[in-house]
Amino acid sequence: MYLVLKLLMFVQARAPGIMGTPMLLSMPDKVQESLVANVQFPKRFGMPDEFARLVVHMAENAYLNGETIRLDGALRMQPR
């Protein structure tokens, strides 16, 4: 950690949930519905522009460091 501070590096991670990408949106409705069922709120897929806004915010916020931010609508996948 000392080296990271000495080099003035910021350590941030993004943990996206299920994003409404063209590939996911091309899947059958039944598959999409089963995935959305595990999202708590809002009950939908995340959108790529929402993820992009988070990335910009994390890059611009000089006080944000050492964090992992989940962007997943409180998604909780059930064990199989």
KEBA-982461 format. One record per atom (N, C-alpha, C, O): residue number from 0; residue in one letter; chain; atom name; x, y, z. Coordinates in steps of 0.001 Angstrom, whole numbers. Example, Ala and Ser with C-alpha at 12.3 -4.5 7.8 and 13.67 -1.06 7.14 Angstrom:
<nodes>
<node i="0" aa="a" ch="A" at="N" px="13190" py="-5690" pz="7800"/>
<node i="0" aa="a" ch="A" at="CA" px="12300" py="-4500" pz="7800"/>
<node i="0" aa="a" ch="A" at="C" px="13200" py="-3300" pz="7800"/>
<node i="0" aa="a" ch="A" at="O" px="14236" py="-3319" pz="8465"/>
<node i="1" aa="s" ch="A" at="N" px="12850" py="-2250" pz="7080"/>
<node i="1" aa="s" ch="A" at="CA" px="13670" py="-1060" pz="7140"/>
<node i="1" aa="s" ch="A" at="C" px="12900" py="30" pz="7870"/>
<node i="1" aa="s" ch="A" at="O" px="13409" py="1138" pz="8039"/>
</nodes>
This chain:
<nodes>
<node i="0" aa="m" ch="A" at="N" px="826" py="-1195" pz="0"/>
<node i="0" aa="m" ch="A" at="CA" px="0" py="0" pz="0"/>
<node i="0" aa="m" ch="A" at="C" px="866" py="1252" pz="0"/>
<node i="0" aa="m" ch="A" at="O" px="501" py="2256" pz="-612"/>
<node i="1" aa="y" ch="A" at="N" px="1999" py="1205" pz="673"/>
<node i="1" aa="y" ch="A" at="CA" px="2882" py="2370" pz="722"/>
<node i="1" aa="y" ch="A" at="C" px="3307" py="2775" pz="-683"/>
<node i="1" aa="y" ch="A" at="O" px="3320" py="3962" pz="-1010"/>
<node i="2" aa="l" ch="A" at="N" px="3656" py="1798" pz="-1516"/>
<node i="2" aa="l" ch="A" at="CA" px="4083" py="2101" pz="-2874"/>
<node i="2" aa="l" ch="A" at="C" px="2957" py="2764" pz="-3661"/>
<node i="2" aa="l" ch="A" at="O" px="3196" py="3695" pz="-4430"/>
<node i="3" aa="v" ch="A" at="N" px="1741" py="2287" pz="-3469"/>
<node i="3" aa="v" ch="A" at="CA" px="595" py="2879" pz="-4160"/>
<node i="3" aa="v" ch="A" at="C" px="446" py="4338" pz="-3741"/>
<node i="3" aa="v" ch="A" at="O" px="219" py="5202" pz="-4588"/>
<node i="4" aa="l" ch="A" at="N" px="570" py="4622" pz="-2452"/>
<node i="4" aa="l" ch="A" at="CA" px="442" py="5997" pz="-1984"/>
<node i="4" aa="l" ch="A" at="C" px="1599" py="6856" pz="-2465"/>
<node i="4" aa="l" ch="A" at="O" px="1405" py="8012" pz="-2840"/>
<node i="5" aa="k" ch="A" at="N" px="2786" py="6303" pz="-2457"/>
<node i="5" aa="k" ch="A" at="CA" px="3964" py="7039" pz="-2888"/>
<node i="5" aa="k" ch="A" at="C" px="3853" py="7451" pz="-4357"/>
<node i="5" aa="k" ch="A" at="O" px="4291" py="8540" pz="-4728"/>
<node i="6" aa="l" ch="A" at="N" px="3278" py="6600" pz="-5184"/>
<node i="6" aa="l" ch="A" at="CA" px="3122" py="6891" pz="-6607"/>
<node i="6" aa="l" ch="A" at="C" px="1852" py="7684" pz="-6912"/>
<node i="6" aa="l" ch="A" at="O" px="1577" py="8000" pz="-8069"/>
<node i="7" aa="l" ch="A" at="N" px="1087" py="8002" pz="-5878"/>
<node i="7" aa="l" ch="A" at="CA" px="-172" py="8735" pz="-6029"/>
<node i="7" aa="l" ch="A" at="C" px="-1139" py="8022" pz="-6971"/>
<node i="7" aa="l" ch="A" at="O" px="-1777" py="8648" pz="-7818"/>
<node i="8" aa="m" ch="A" at="N" px="-1234" py="6726" pz="-6811"/>
<node i="8" aa="m" ch="A" at="CA" px="-2159" py="5931" pz="-7610"/>
<node i="8" aa="m" ch="A" at="C" px="-3476" py="5785" pz="-6860"/>
<node i="8" aa="m" ch="A" at="O" px="-3503" py="5677" pz="-5634"/>
<node i="9" aa="f" ch="A" at="N" px="-4541" py="5784" pz="-7603"/>
<node i="9" aa="f" ch="A" at="CA" px="-5849" py="5519" pz="-7029"/>
<node i="9" aa="f" ch="A" at="C" px="-6236" py="4092" pz="-7406"/>
<node i="9" aa="f" ch="A" at="O" px="-6049" py="3663" pz="-8545"/>
<node i="10" aa="v" ch="A" at="N" px="-6778" py="3365" pz="-6429"/>
<node i="10" aa="v" ch="A" at="CA" px="-7174" py="1983" pz="-6653"/>
<node i="10" aa="v" ch="A" at="C" px="-8699" py="1922" pz="-6528"/>
<node i="10" aa="v" ch="A" at="O" px="-9267" py="2144" pz="-5459"/>
<node i="11" aa="q" ch="A" at="N" px="-9327" py="1617" pz="-7640"/>
<node i="11" aa="q" ch="A" at="CA" px="-10781" py="1549" pz="-7662"/>
<node i="11" aa="q" ch="A" at="C" px="-11200" py="346" pz="-8505"/>
<node i="11" aa="q" ch="A" at="O" px="-10527" py="-38" pz="-9462"/>
<node i="12" aa="a" ch="A" at="N" px="-12324" py="-228" pz="-8118"/>
<node i="12" aa="a" ch="A" at="CA" px="-12853" py="-1351" pz="-8899"/>
<node i="12" aa="a" ch="A" at="C" px="-14350" py="-1144" pz="-9100"/>
<node i="12" aa="a" ch="A" at="O" px="-15040" py="-583" pz="-8249"/>
<node i="13" aa="r" ch="A" at="N" px="-14818" py="-1599" pz="-10217"/>
<node i="13" aa="r" ch="A" at="CA" px="-16241" py="-1564" pz="-10515"/>
<node i="13" aa="r" ch="A" at="C" px="-16717" py="-3007" pz="-10626"/>
<node i="13" aa="r" ch="A" at="O" px="-16056" py="-3846" pz="-11237"/>
<node i="14" aa="a" ch="A" at="N" px="-17863" py="-3281" pz="-10032"/>
<node i="14" aa="a" ch="A" at="CA" px="-18404" py="-4639" pz="-10058"/>
<node i="14" aa="a" ch="A" at="C" px="-19806" py="-4584" pz="-10675"/>
<node i="14" aa="a" ch="A" at="O" px="-20802" py="-4506" pz="-9955"/>
<node i="15" aa="p" ch="A" at="N" px="-19878" py="-4623" pz="-12005"/>
<node i="15" aa="p" ch="A" at="CA" px="-21198" py="-4526" pz="-12638"/>
<node i="15" aa="p" ch="A" at="C" px="-21999" py="-5811" pz="-12490"/>
<node i="15" aa="p" ch="A" at="O" px="-21453" py="-6914" pz="-12462"/>
<node i="16" aa="g" ch="A" at="N" px="-23287" py="-5634" pz="-12398"/>
<node i="16" aa="g" ch="A" at="CA" px="-24188" py="-6781" pz="-12393"/>
<node i="16" aa="g" ch="A" at="C" px="-24563" py="-7125" pz="-13825"/>
<node i="16" aa="g" ch="A" at="O" px="-23720" py="-7092" pz="-14721"/>
<node i="17" aa="i" ch="A" at="N" px="-25799" py="-7445" pz="-14031"/>
<node i="17" aa="i" ch="A" at="CA" px="-26274" py="-7847" pz="-15354"/>
<node i="17" aa="i" ch="A" at="C" px="-26622" py="-6583" pz="-16135"/>
<node i="17" aa="i" ch="A" at="O" px="-27560" py="-5861" pz="-15795"/>
<node i="18" aa="m" ch="A" at="N" px="-25857" py="-6335" pz="-17174"/>
<node i="18" aa="m" ch="A" at="CA" px="-26042" py="-5124" pz="-17975"/>
<node i="18" aa="m" ch="A" at="C" px="-26799" py="-5440" pz="-19258"/>
<node i="18" aa="m" ch="A" at="O" px="-26599" py="-6487" pz="-19873"/>
<node i="19" aa="g" ch="A" at="N" px="-27665" py="-4524" pz="-19649"/>
<node i="19" aa="g" ch="A" at="CA" px="-28477" py="-4681" pz="-20844"/>
<node i="19" aa="g" ch="A" at="C" px="-27679" py="-4407" pz="-22110"/>
<node i="19" aa="g" ch="A" at="O" px="-27914" py="-3420" pz="-22808"/>
<node i="20" aa="t" ch="A" at="N" px="-26756" py="-5272" pz="-22389"/>
<node i="20" aa="t" ch="A" at="CA" px="-25932" py="-5154" pz="-23593"/>
<node i="20" aa="t" ch="A" at="C" px="-26678" py="-5747" pz="-24783"/>
<node i="20" aa="t" ch="A" at="O" px="-27631" py="-6502" pz="-24593"/>
<node i="21" aa="p" ch="A" at="N" px="-26263" py="-5421" pz="-26004"/>
<node i="21" aa="p" ch="A" at="CA" px="-26938" py="-6006" pz="-27168"/>
<node i="21" aa="p" ch="A" at="C" px="-26949" py="-7538" pz="-27125"/>
<node i="21" aa="p" ch="A" at="O" px="-27941" py="-8152" pz="-27520"/>
<node i="22" aa="m" ch="A" at="N" px="-25886" py="-8154" pz="-26663"/>
<node i="22" aa="m" ch="A" at="CA" px="-25853" py="-9620" pz="-26605"/>
<node i="22" aa="m" ch="A" at="C" px="-26906" py="-10149" pz="-25633"/>
<node i="22" aa="m" ch="A" at="O" px="-27626" py="-11095" pz="-25955"/>
<node i="23" aa="l" ch="A" at="N" px="-26999" py="-9550" pz="-24453"/>
<node i="23" aa="l" ch="A" at="CA" px="-27972" py="-10030" pz="-23471"/>
<node i="23" aa="l" ch="A" at="C" px="-29391" py="-9757" pz="-23944"/>
<node i="23" aa="l" ch="A" at="O" px="-30276" py="-10595" pz="-23773"/>
<node i="24" aa="l" ch="A" at="N" px="-29613" py="-8594" pz="-24537"/>
<node i="24" aa="l" ch="A" at="CA" px="-30963" py="-8246" pz="-24994"/>
<node i="24" aa="l" ch="A" at="C" px="-31413" py="-9077" pz="-26190"/>
<node i="24" aa="l" ch="A" at="O" px="-32598" py="-9083" pz="-26521"/>
<node i="25" aa="s" ch="A" at="N" px="-30488" py="-9777" pz="-26843"/>
<node i="25" aa="s" ch="A" at="CA" px="-30869" py="-10657" pz="-27953"/>
<node i="25" aa="s" ch="A" at="C" px="-31232" py="-12058" pz="-27465"/>
<node i="25" aa="s" ch="A" at="O" px="-31660" py="-12892" pz="-28264"/>
<node i="26" aa="m" ch="A" at="N" px="-31072" py="-12329" pz="-26194"/>
<node i="26" aa="m" ch="A" at="CA" px="-31435" py="-13636" pz="-25642"/>
<node i="26" aa="m" ch="A" at="C" px="-32956" py="-13759" pz="-25563"/>
<node i="26" aa="m" ch="A" at="O" px="-33657" py="-12747" pz="-25541"/>
<node i="27" aa="p" ch="A" at="N" px="-33469" py="-14984" pz="-25521"/>
<node i="27" aa="p" ch="A" at="CA" px="-34922" py="-15178" pz="-25426"/>
<node i="27" aa="p" ch="A" at="C" px="-35502" py="-14503" pz="-24175"/>
<node i="27" aa="p" ch="A" at="O" px="-34828" py="-14380" pz="-23153"/>
<node i="28" aa="d" ch="A" at="N" px="-36756" py="-14072" pz="-24278"/>
<node i="28" aa="d" ch="A" at="CA" px="-37418" py="-13391" pz="-23163"/>
<node i="28" aa="d" ch="A" at="C" px="-37382" py="-14221" pz="-21883"/>
<node i="28" aa="d" ch="A" at="O" px="-37208" py="-13673" pz="-20795"/>
<node i="29" aa="k" ch="A" at="N" px="-37543" py="-15521" pz="-22004"/>
<node i="29" aa="k" ch="A" at="CA" px="-37556" py="-16393" pz="-20824"/>
<node i="29" aa="k" ch="A" at="C" px="-36222" py="-16304" pz="-20072"/>
<node i="29" aa="k" ch="A" at="O" px="-36206" py="-16282" pz="-18841"/>
<node i="30" aa="v" ch="A" at="N" px="-35119" py="-16254" pz="-20798"/>
<node i="30" aa="v" ch="A" at="CA" px="-33791" py="-16135" pz="-20179"/>
<node i="30" aa="v" ch="A" at="C" px="-33663" py="-14777" pz="-19503"/>
<node i="30" aa="v" ch="A" at="O" px="-33196" py="-14689" pz="-18367"/>
<node i="31" aa="q" ch="A" at="N" px="-34073" py="-13719" pz="-20193"/>
<node i="31" aa="q" ch="A" at="CA" px="-33988" py="-12379" pz="-19629"/>
<node i="31" aa="q" ch="A" at="C" px="-34828" py="-12256" pz="-18354"/>
<node i="31" aa="q" ch="A" at="O" px="-34382" py="-11681" pz="-17362"/>
<node i="32" aa="e" ch="A" at="N" px="-36023" py="-12791" pz="-18391"/>
<node i="32" aa="e" ch="A" at="CA" px="-36909" py="-12730" pz="-17215"/>
<node i="32" aa="e" ch="A" at="C" px="-36312" py="-13465" pz="-16027"/>
<node i="32" aa="e" ch="A" at="O" px="-36418" py="-12996" pz="-14893"/>
<node i="33" aa="s" ch="A" at="N" px="-35684" py="-14613" pz="-16269"/>
<node i="33" aa="s" ch="A" at="CA" px="-35088" py="-15364" pz="-15162"/>
<node i="33" aa="s" ch="A" at="C" px="-33901" py="-14611" pz="-14554"/>
<node i="33" aa="s" ch="A" at="O" px="-33657" py="-14704" pz="-13351"/>
<node i="34" aa="l" ch="A" at="N" px="-33174" py="-13875" pz="-15373"/>
<node i="34" aa="l" ch="A" at="CA" px="-32058" py="-13082" pz="-14853"/>
<node i="34" aa="l" ch="A" at="C" px="-32554" py="-11884" pz="-14054"/>
<node i="34" aa="l" ch="A" at="O" px="-32031" py="-11603" pz="-12976"/>
<node i="35" aa="v" ch="A" at="N" px="-33547" py="-11181" pz="-14565"/>
<node i="35" aa="v" ch="A" at="CA" px="-34096" py="-10008" pz="-13880"/>
<node i="35" aa="v" ch="A" at="C" px="-34758" py="-10407" pz="-12560"/>
<node i="35" aa="v" ch="A" at="O" px="-34802" py="-9600" pz="-11632"/>
<node i="36" aa="a" ch="A" at="N" px="-35262" py="-11611" pz="-12462"/>
<node i="36" aa="a" ch="A" at="CA" px="-35941" py="-12061" pz="-11241"/>
<node i="36" aa="a" ch="A" at="C" px="-35041" py="-11965" pz="-10006"/>
<node i="36" aa="a" ch="A" at="O" px="-35540" py="-11810" pz="-8892"/>
<node i="37" aa="n" ch="A" at="N" px="-33745" py="-12055" pz="-10191"/>
<node i="37" aa="n" ch="A" at="CA" px="-32815" py="-11993" pz="-9053"/>
<node i="37" aa="n" ch="A" at="C" px="-32365" py="-10581" pz="-8702"/>
<node i="37" aa="n" ch="A" at="O" px="-31661" py="-10389" pz="-7710"/>
<node i="38" aa="v" ch="A" at="N" px="-32756" py="-9595" pz="-9493"/>
<node i="38" aa="v" ch="A" at="CA" px="-32393" py="-8205" pz="-9214"/>
<node i="38" aa="v" ch="A" at="C" px="-33419" py="-7644" pz="-8235"/>
<node i="38" aa="v" ch="A" at="O" px="-34624" py="-7776" pz="-8447"/>
<node i="39" aa="q" ch="A" at="N" px="-32934" py="-7012" pz="-7155"/>
<node i="39" aa="q" ch="A" at="CA" px="-33844" py="-6527" pz="-6114"/>
<node i="39" aa="q" ch="A" at="C" px="-34567" py="-5246" pz="-6513"/>
<node i="39" aa="q" ch="A" at="O" px="-35798" py="-5212" pz="-6543"/>
<node i="40" aa="f" ch="A" at="N" px="-33804" py="-4184" pz="-6823"/>
<node i="40" aa="f" ch="A" at="CA" px="-34416" py="-2907" pz="-7203"/>
<node i="40" aa="f" ch="A" at="C" px="-33381" py="-2033" pz="-7873"/>
<node i="40" aa="f" ch="A" at="O" px="-32266" py="-1918" pz="-7364"/>
<node i="41" aa="p" ch="A" at="N" px="-33697" py="-1424" pz="-8973"/>
<node i="41" aa="p" ch="A" at="CA" px="-34908" py="-1578" pz="-9762"/>
<node i="41" aa="p" ch="A" at="C" px="-34899" py="-2888" pz="-10526"/>
<node i="41" aa="p" ch="A" at="O" px="-33838" py="-3387" pz="-10901"/>
<node i="42" aa="k" ch="A" at="N" px="-36054" py="-3433" pz="-10753"/>
<node i="42" aa="k" ch="A" at="CA" px="-36206" py="-4755" pz="-11365"/>
<node i="42" aa="k" ch="A" at="C" px="-36012" py="-4681" pz="-12874"/>
<node i="42" aa="k" ch="A" at="O" px="-36965" py="-4771" pz="-13648"/>
<node i="43" aa="r" ch="A" at="N" px="-34755" py="-4513" pz="-13270"/>
<node i="43" aa="r" ch="A" at="CA" px="-34416" py="-4411" pz="-14690"/>
<node i="43" aa="r" ch="A" at="C" px="-32915" py="-4621" pz="-14821"/>
<node i="43" aa="r" ch="A" at="O" px="-32200" py="-4712" pz="-13822"/>
<node i="44" aa="f" ch="A" at="N" px="-32446" py="-4696" pz="-16057"/>
<node i="44" aa="f" ch="A" at="CA" px="-31009" py="-4760" pz="-16307"/>
<node i="44" aa="f" ch="A" at="C" px="-30406" py="-3376" pz="-16118"/>
<node i="44" aa="f" ch="A" at="O" px="-31078" py="-2361" pz="-16305"/>
<node i="45" aa="g" ch="A" at="N" px="-29145" py="-3348" pz="-15749"/>
<node i="45" aa="g" ch="A" at="CA" px="-28421" py="-2092" pz="-15770"/>
<node i="45" aa="g" ch="A" at="C" px="-28172" py="-1698" pz="-17218"/>
<node i="45" aa="g" ch="A" at="O" px="-28117" py="-2551" pz="-18104"/>
<node i="46" aa="m" ch="A" at="N" px="-28026" py="-424" pz="-17444"/>
<node i="46" aa="m" ch="A" at="CA" px="-27804" py="47" pz="-18805"/>
<node i="46" aa="m" ch="A" at="C" px="-26347" py="479" pz="-18964"/>
<node i="46" aa="m" ch="A" at="O" px="-25752" py="1011" pz="-18027"/>
<node i="47" aa="p" ch="A" at="N" px="-25772" py="253" pz="-20144"/>
<node i="47" aa="p" ch="A" at="CA" px="-24376" py="618" pz="-20363"/>
<node i="47" aa="p" ch="A" at="C" px="-24064" py="2077" pz="-20037"/>
<node i="47" aa="p" ch="A" at="O" px="-22977" py="2372" pz="-19540"/>
<node i="48" aa="d" ch="A" at="N" px="-25001" py="3001" pz="-20308"/>
<node i="48" aa="d" ch="A" at="CA" px="-24727" py="4407" pz="-19995"/>
<node i="48" aa="d" ch="A" at="C" px="-24659" py="4645" pz="-18487"/>
<node i="48" aa="d" ch="A" at="O" px="-23953" py="5550" pz="-18043"/>
<node i="49" aa="e" ch="A" at="N" px="-25382" py="3850" pz="-17692"/>
<node i="49" aa="e" ch="A" at="CA" px="-25286" py="3970" pz="-16229"/>
<node i="49" aa="e" ch="A" at="C" px="-23896" py="3542" pz="-15758"/>
<node i="49" aa="e" ch="A" at="O" px="-23302" py="4174" pz="-14885"/>
<node i="50" aa="f" ch="A" at="N" px="-23396" py="2475" pz="-16343"/>
<node i="50" aa="f" ch="A" at="CA" px="-22043" py="2015" pz="-16010"/>
<node i="50" aa="f" ch="A" at="C" px="-21018" py="3065" pz="-16422"/>
<node i="50" aa="f" ch="A" at="O" px="-20082" py="3352" pz="-15676"/>
<node i="51" aa="a" ch="A" at="N" px="-21194" py="3635" pz="-17604"/>
<node i="51" aa="a" ch="A" at="CA" px="-20259" py="4651" pz="-18093"/>
<node i="51" aa="a" ch="A" at="C" px="-20254" py="5872" pz="-17175"/>
<node i="51" aa="a" ch="A" at="O" px="-19193" py="6437" pz="-16908"/>
<node i="52" aa="r" ch="A" at="N" px="-21419" py="6283" pz="-16692"/>
<node i="52" aa="r" ch="A" at="CA" px="-21479" py="7430" pz="-15775"/>
<node i="52" aa="r" ch="A" at="C" px="-20754" py="7128" pz="-14466"/>
<node i="52" aa="r" ch="A" at="O" px="-20107" py="8007" pz="-13897"/>
<node i="53" aa="l" ch="A" at="N" px="-20859" py="5882" pz="-13984"/>
<node i="53" aa="l" ch="A" at="CA" px="-20130" py="5500" pz="-12774"/>
<node i="53" aa="l" ch="A" at="C" px="-18625" py="5593" pz="-13003"/>
<node i="53" aa="l" ch="A" at="O" px="-17898" py="6110" pz="-12155"/>
<node i="54" aa="v" ch="A" at="N" px="-18160" py="5100" pz="-14137"/>
<node i="54" aa="v" ch="A" at="CA" px="-16728" py="5136" pz="-14450"/>
<node i="54" aa="v" ch="A" at="C" px="-16233" py="6581" pz="-14487"/>
<node i="54" aa="v" ch="A" at="O" px="-15172" py="6886" pz="-13942"/>
<node i="55" aa="v" ch="A" at="N" px="-16989" py="7465" pz="-15122"/>
<node i="55" aa="v" ch="A" at="CA" px="-16597" py="8878" pz="-15184"/>
<node i="55" aa="v" ch="A" at="C" px="-16561" py="9477" pz="-13788"/>
<node i="55" aa="v" ch="A" at="O" px="-15614" py="10181" pz="-13436"/>
<node i="56" aa="h" ch="A" at="N" px="-17585" py="9200" pz="-12990"/>
<node i="56" aa="h" ch="A" at="CA" px="-17613" py="9734" pz="-11624"/>
<node i="56" aa="h" ch="A" at="C" px="-16402" py="9258" pz="-10820"/>
<node i="56" aa="h" ch="A" at="O" px="-15767" py="10048" pz="-10120"/>
<node i="57" aa="m" ch="A" at="N" px="-16088" py="7980" pz="-10920"/>
<node i="57" aa="m" ch="A" at="CA" px="-14954" py="7444" pz="-10162"/>
<node i="57" aa="m" ch="A" at="C" px="-13641" py="8077" pz="-10625"/>
<node i="57" aa="m" ch="A" at="O" px="-12739" py="8290" pz="-9815"/>
<node i="58" aa="a" ch="A" at="N" px="-13528" py="8374" pz="-11906"/>
<node i="58" aa="a" ch="A" at="CA" px="-12306" py="8994" pz="-12417"/>
<node i="58" aa="a" ch="A" at="C" px="-12196" py="10451" pz="-11991"/>
<node i="58" aa="a" ch="A" at="O" px="-11092" py="10944" pz="-11757"/>
<node i="59" aa="e" ch="A" at="N" px="-13312" py="11138" pz="-11888"/>
<node i="59" aa="e" ch="A" at="CA" px="-13296" py="12562" pz="-11557"/>
<node i="59" aa="e" ch="A" at="C" px="-13238" py="12844" pz="-10062"/>
<node i="59" aa="e" ch="A" at="O" px="-12807" py="13923" pz="-9655"/>
<node i="60" aa="n" ch="A" at="N" px="-13664" py="11897" pz="-9242"/>
<node i="60" aa="n" ch="A" at="CA" px="-13726" py="12117" pz="-7797"/>
<node i="60" aa="n" ch="A" at="C" px="-12353" py="11847" pz="-7175"/>
<node i="60" aa="n" ch="A" at="O" px="-11946" py="10693" pz="-7042"/>
<node i="61" aa="a" ch="A" at="N" px="-11655" py="12890" pz="-6803"/>
<node i="61" aa="a" ch="A" at="CA" px="-10286" py="12784" pz="-6287"/>
<node i="61" aa="a" ch="A" at="C" px="-10229" py="12193" pz="-4876"/>
<node i="61" aa="a" ch="A" at="O" px="-9151" py="11815" pz="-4417"/>
<node i="62" aa="y" ch="A" at="N" px="-11348" py="12105" pz="-4192"/>
<node i="62" aa="y" ch="A" at="CA" px="-11337" py="11590" pz="-2822"/>
<node i="62" aa="y" ch="A" at="C" px="-11712" py="10114" pz="-2757"/>
<node i="62" aa="y" ch="A" at="O" px="-11624" py="9501" pz="-1693"/>
<node i="63" aa="l" ch="A" at="N" px="-12118" py="9555" pz="-3849"/>
<node i="63" aa="l" ch="A" at="CA" px="-12541" py="8156" pz="-3894"/>
<node i="63" aa="l" ch="A" at="C" px="-11325" py="7279" pz="-4147"/>
<node i="63" aa="l" ch="A" at="O" px="-10660" py="7411" pz="-5175"/>
<node i="64" aa="n" ch="A" at="N" px="-11037" py="6390" pz="-3215"/>
<node i="64" aa="n" ch="A" at="CA" px="-9858" py="5538" pz="-3338"/>
<node i="64" aa="n" ch="A" at="C" px="-10074" py="4266" pz="-2528"/>
<node i="64" aa="n" ch="A" at="O" px="-10731" py="4287" pz="-1487"/>
<node i="65" aa="g" ch="A" at="N" px="-9523" py="3173" pz="-3004"/>
<node i="65" aa="g" ch="A" at="CA" px="-9589" py="1904" pz="-2274"/>
<node i="65" aa="g" ch="A" at="C" px="-10991" py="1331" pz="-2197"/>
<node i="65" aa="g" ch="A" at="O" px="-11348" py="704" pz="-1200"/>
<node i="66" aa="e" ch="A" at="N" px="-11780" py="1533" pz="-3220"/>
<node i="66" aa="e" ch="A" at="CA" px="-13175" py="1096" pz="-3187"/>
<node i="66" aa="e" ch="A" at="C" px="-13518" py="166" pz="-4340"/>
<node i="66" aa="e" ch="A" at="O" px="-12966" py="258" pz="-5436"/>
<node i="67" aa="t" ch="A" at="N" px="-14448" py="-731" pz="-4051"/>
<node i="67" aa="t" ch="A" at="CA" px="-15121" py="-1520" pz="-5080"/>
<node i="67" aa="t" ch="A" at="C" px="-16583" py="-1121" pz="-5021"/>
<node i="67" aa="t" ch="A" at="O" px="-17234" py="-1280" pz="-3988"/>
<node i="68" aa="i" ch="A" at="N" px="-17092" py="-612" pz="-6107"/>
<node i="68" aa="i" ch="A" at="CA" px="-18485" py="-183" pz="-6149"/>
<node i="68" aa="i" ch="A" at="C" px="-19272" py="-1162" pz="-7005"/>
<node i="68" aa="i" ch="A" at="O" px="-18974" py="-1379" pz="-8180"/>
<node i="69" aa="r" ch="A" at="N" px="-20290" py="-1748" pz="-6376"/>
<node i="69" aa="r" ch="A" at="CA" px="-21177" py="-2663" pz="-7092"/>
<node i="69" aa="r" ch="A" at="C" px="-22265" py="-1853" pz="-7772"/>
<node i="69" aa="r" ch="A" at="O" px="-22864" py="-969" pz="-7159"/>
<node i="70" aa="l" ch="A" at="N" px="-22518" py="-2147" pz="-9010"/>
<node i="70" aa="l" ch="A" at="CA" px="-23597" py="-1517" pz="-9768"/>
<node i="70" aa="l" ch="A" at="C" px="-24456" py="-2658" pz="-10290"/>
<node i="70" aa="l" ch="A" at="O" px="-24344" py="-3070" pz="-11445"/>
<node i="71" aa="d" ch="A" at="N" px="-25327" py="-3163" pz="-9397"/>
<node i="71" aa="d" ch="A" at="CA" px="-26027" py="-4406" pz="-9736"/>
<node i="71" aa="d" ch="A" at="C" px="-27468" py="-4483" pz="-9247"/>
<node i="71" aa="d" ch="A" at="O" px="-28060" py="-5562" pz="-9269"/>
<node i="72" aa="g" ch="A" at="N" px="-28052" py="-3365" pz="-8804"/>
<node i="72" aa="g" ch="A" at="CA" px="-29440" py="-3412" pz="-8346"/>
<node i="72" aa="g" ch="A" at="C" px="-29632" py="-4373" pz="-7182"/>
<node i="72" aa="g" ch="A" at="O" px="-30706" py="-4957" pz="-7034"/>
<node i="73" aa="a" ch="A" at="N" px="-28606" py="-4543" pz="-6355"/>
<node i="73" aa="a" ch="A" at="CA" px="-28619" py="-5478" pz="-5216"/>
<node i="73" aa="a" ch="A" at="C" px="-28855" py="-6922" pz="-5673"/>
<node i="73" aa="a" ch="A" at="O" px="-29528" py="-7701" pz="-4998"/>
<node i="74" aa="l" ch="A" at="N" px="-28290" py="-7256" pz="-6820"/>
<node i="74" aa="l" ch="A" at="CA" px="-28437" py="-8597" pz="-7396"/>
<node i="74" aa="l" ch="A" at="C" px="-27915" py="-9668" pz="-6421"/>
<node i="74" aa="l" ch="A" at="O" px="-26829" py="-9535" pz="-5856"/>
<node i="75" aa="r" ch="A" at="N" px="-28697" py="-10707" pz="-6242"/>
<node i="75" aa="r" ch="A" at="CA" px="-28297" py="-11843" pz="-5427"/>
<node i="75" aa="r" ch="A" at="C" px="-28616" py="-13107" pz="-6201"/>
<node i="75" aa="r" ch="A" at="O" px="-29764" py="-13550" pz="-6243"/>
<node i="76" aa="m" ch="A" at="N" px="-27587" py="-13688" pz="-6817"/>
<node i="76" aa="m" ch="A" at="CA" px="-27784" py="-14922" pz="-7582"/>
<node i="76" aa="m" ch="A" at="C" px="-27944" py="-16096" pz="-6621"/>
<node i="76" aa="m" ch="A" at="O" px="-27203" py="-16221" pz="-5646"/>
<node i="77" aa="q" ch="A" at="N" px="-28901" py="-16937" pz="-6905"/>
<node i="77" aa="q" ch="A" at="CA" px="-29161" py="-18107" pz="-6072"/>
<node i="77" aa="q" ch="A" at="C" px="-28215" py="-19239" pz="-6454"/>
<node i="77" aa="q" ch="A" at="O" px="-27882" py="-19397" pz="-7628"/>
<node i="78" aa="p" ch="A" at="N" px="-27777" py="-20031" pz="-5468"/>
<node i="78" aa="p" ch="A" at="CA" px="-26922" py="-21185" pz="-5809"/>
<node i="78" aa="p" ch="A" at="C" px="-27718" py="-22196" pz="-6647"/>
<node i="78" aa="p" ch="A" at="O" px="-28941" py="-22288" pz="-6544"/>
<node i="79" aa="r" ch="A" at="N" px="-27000" py="-22936" pz="-7461"/>
<node i="79" aa="r" ch="A" at="CA" px="-27663" py="-23936" pz="-8301"/>
<node i="79" aa="r" ch="A" at="C" px="-27689" py="-25263" pz="-7609"/>
<node i="79" aa="r" ch="A" at="O" px="-28208" py="-26235" pz="-8158"/>
</nodes>
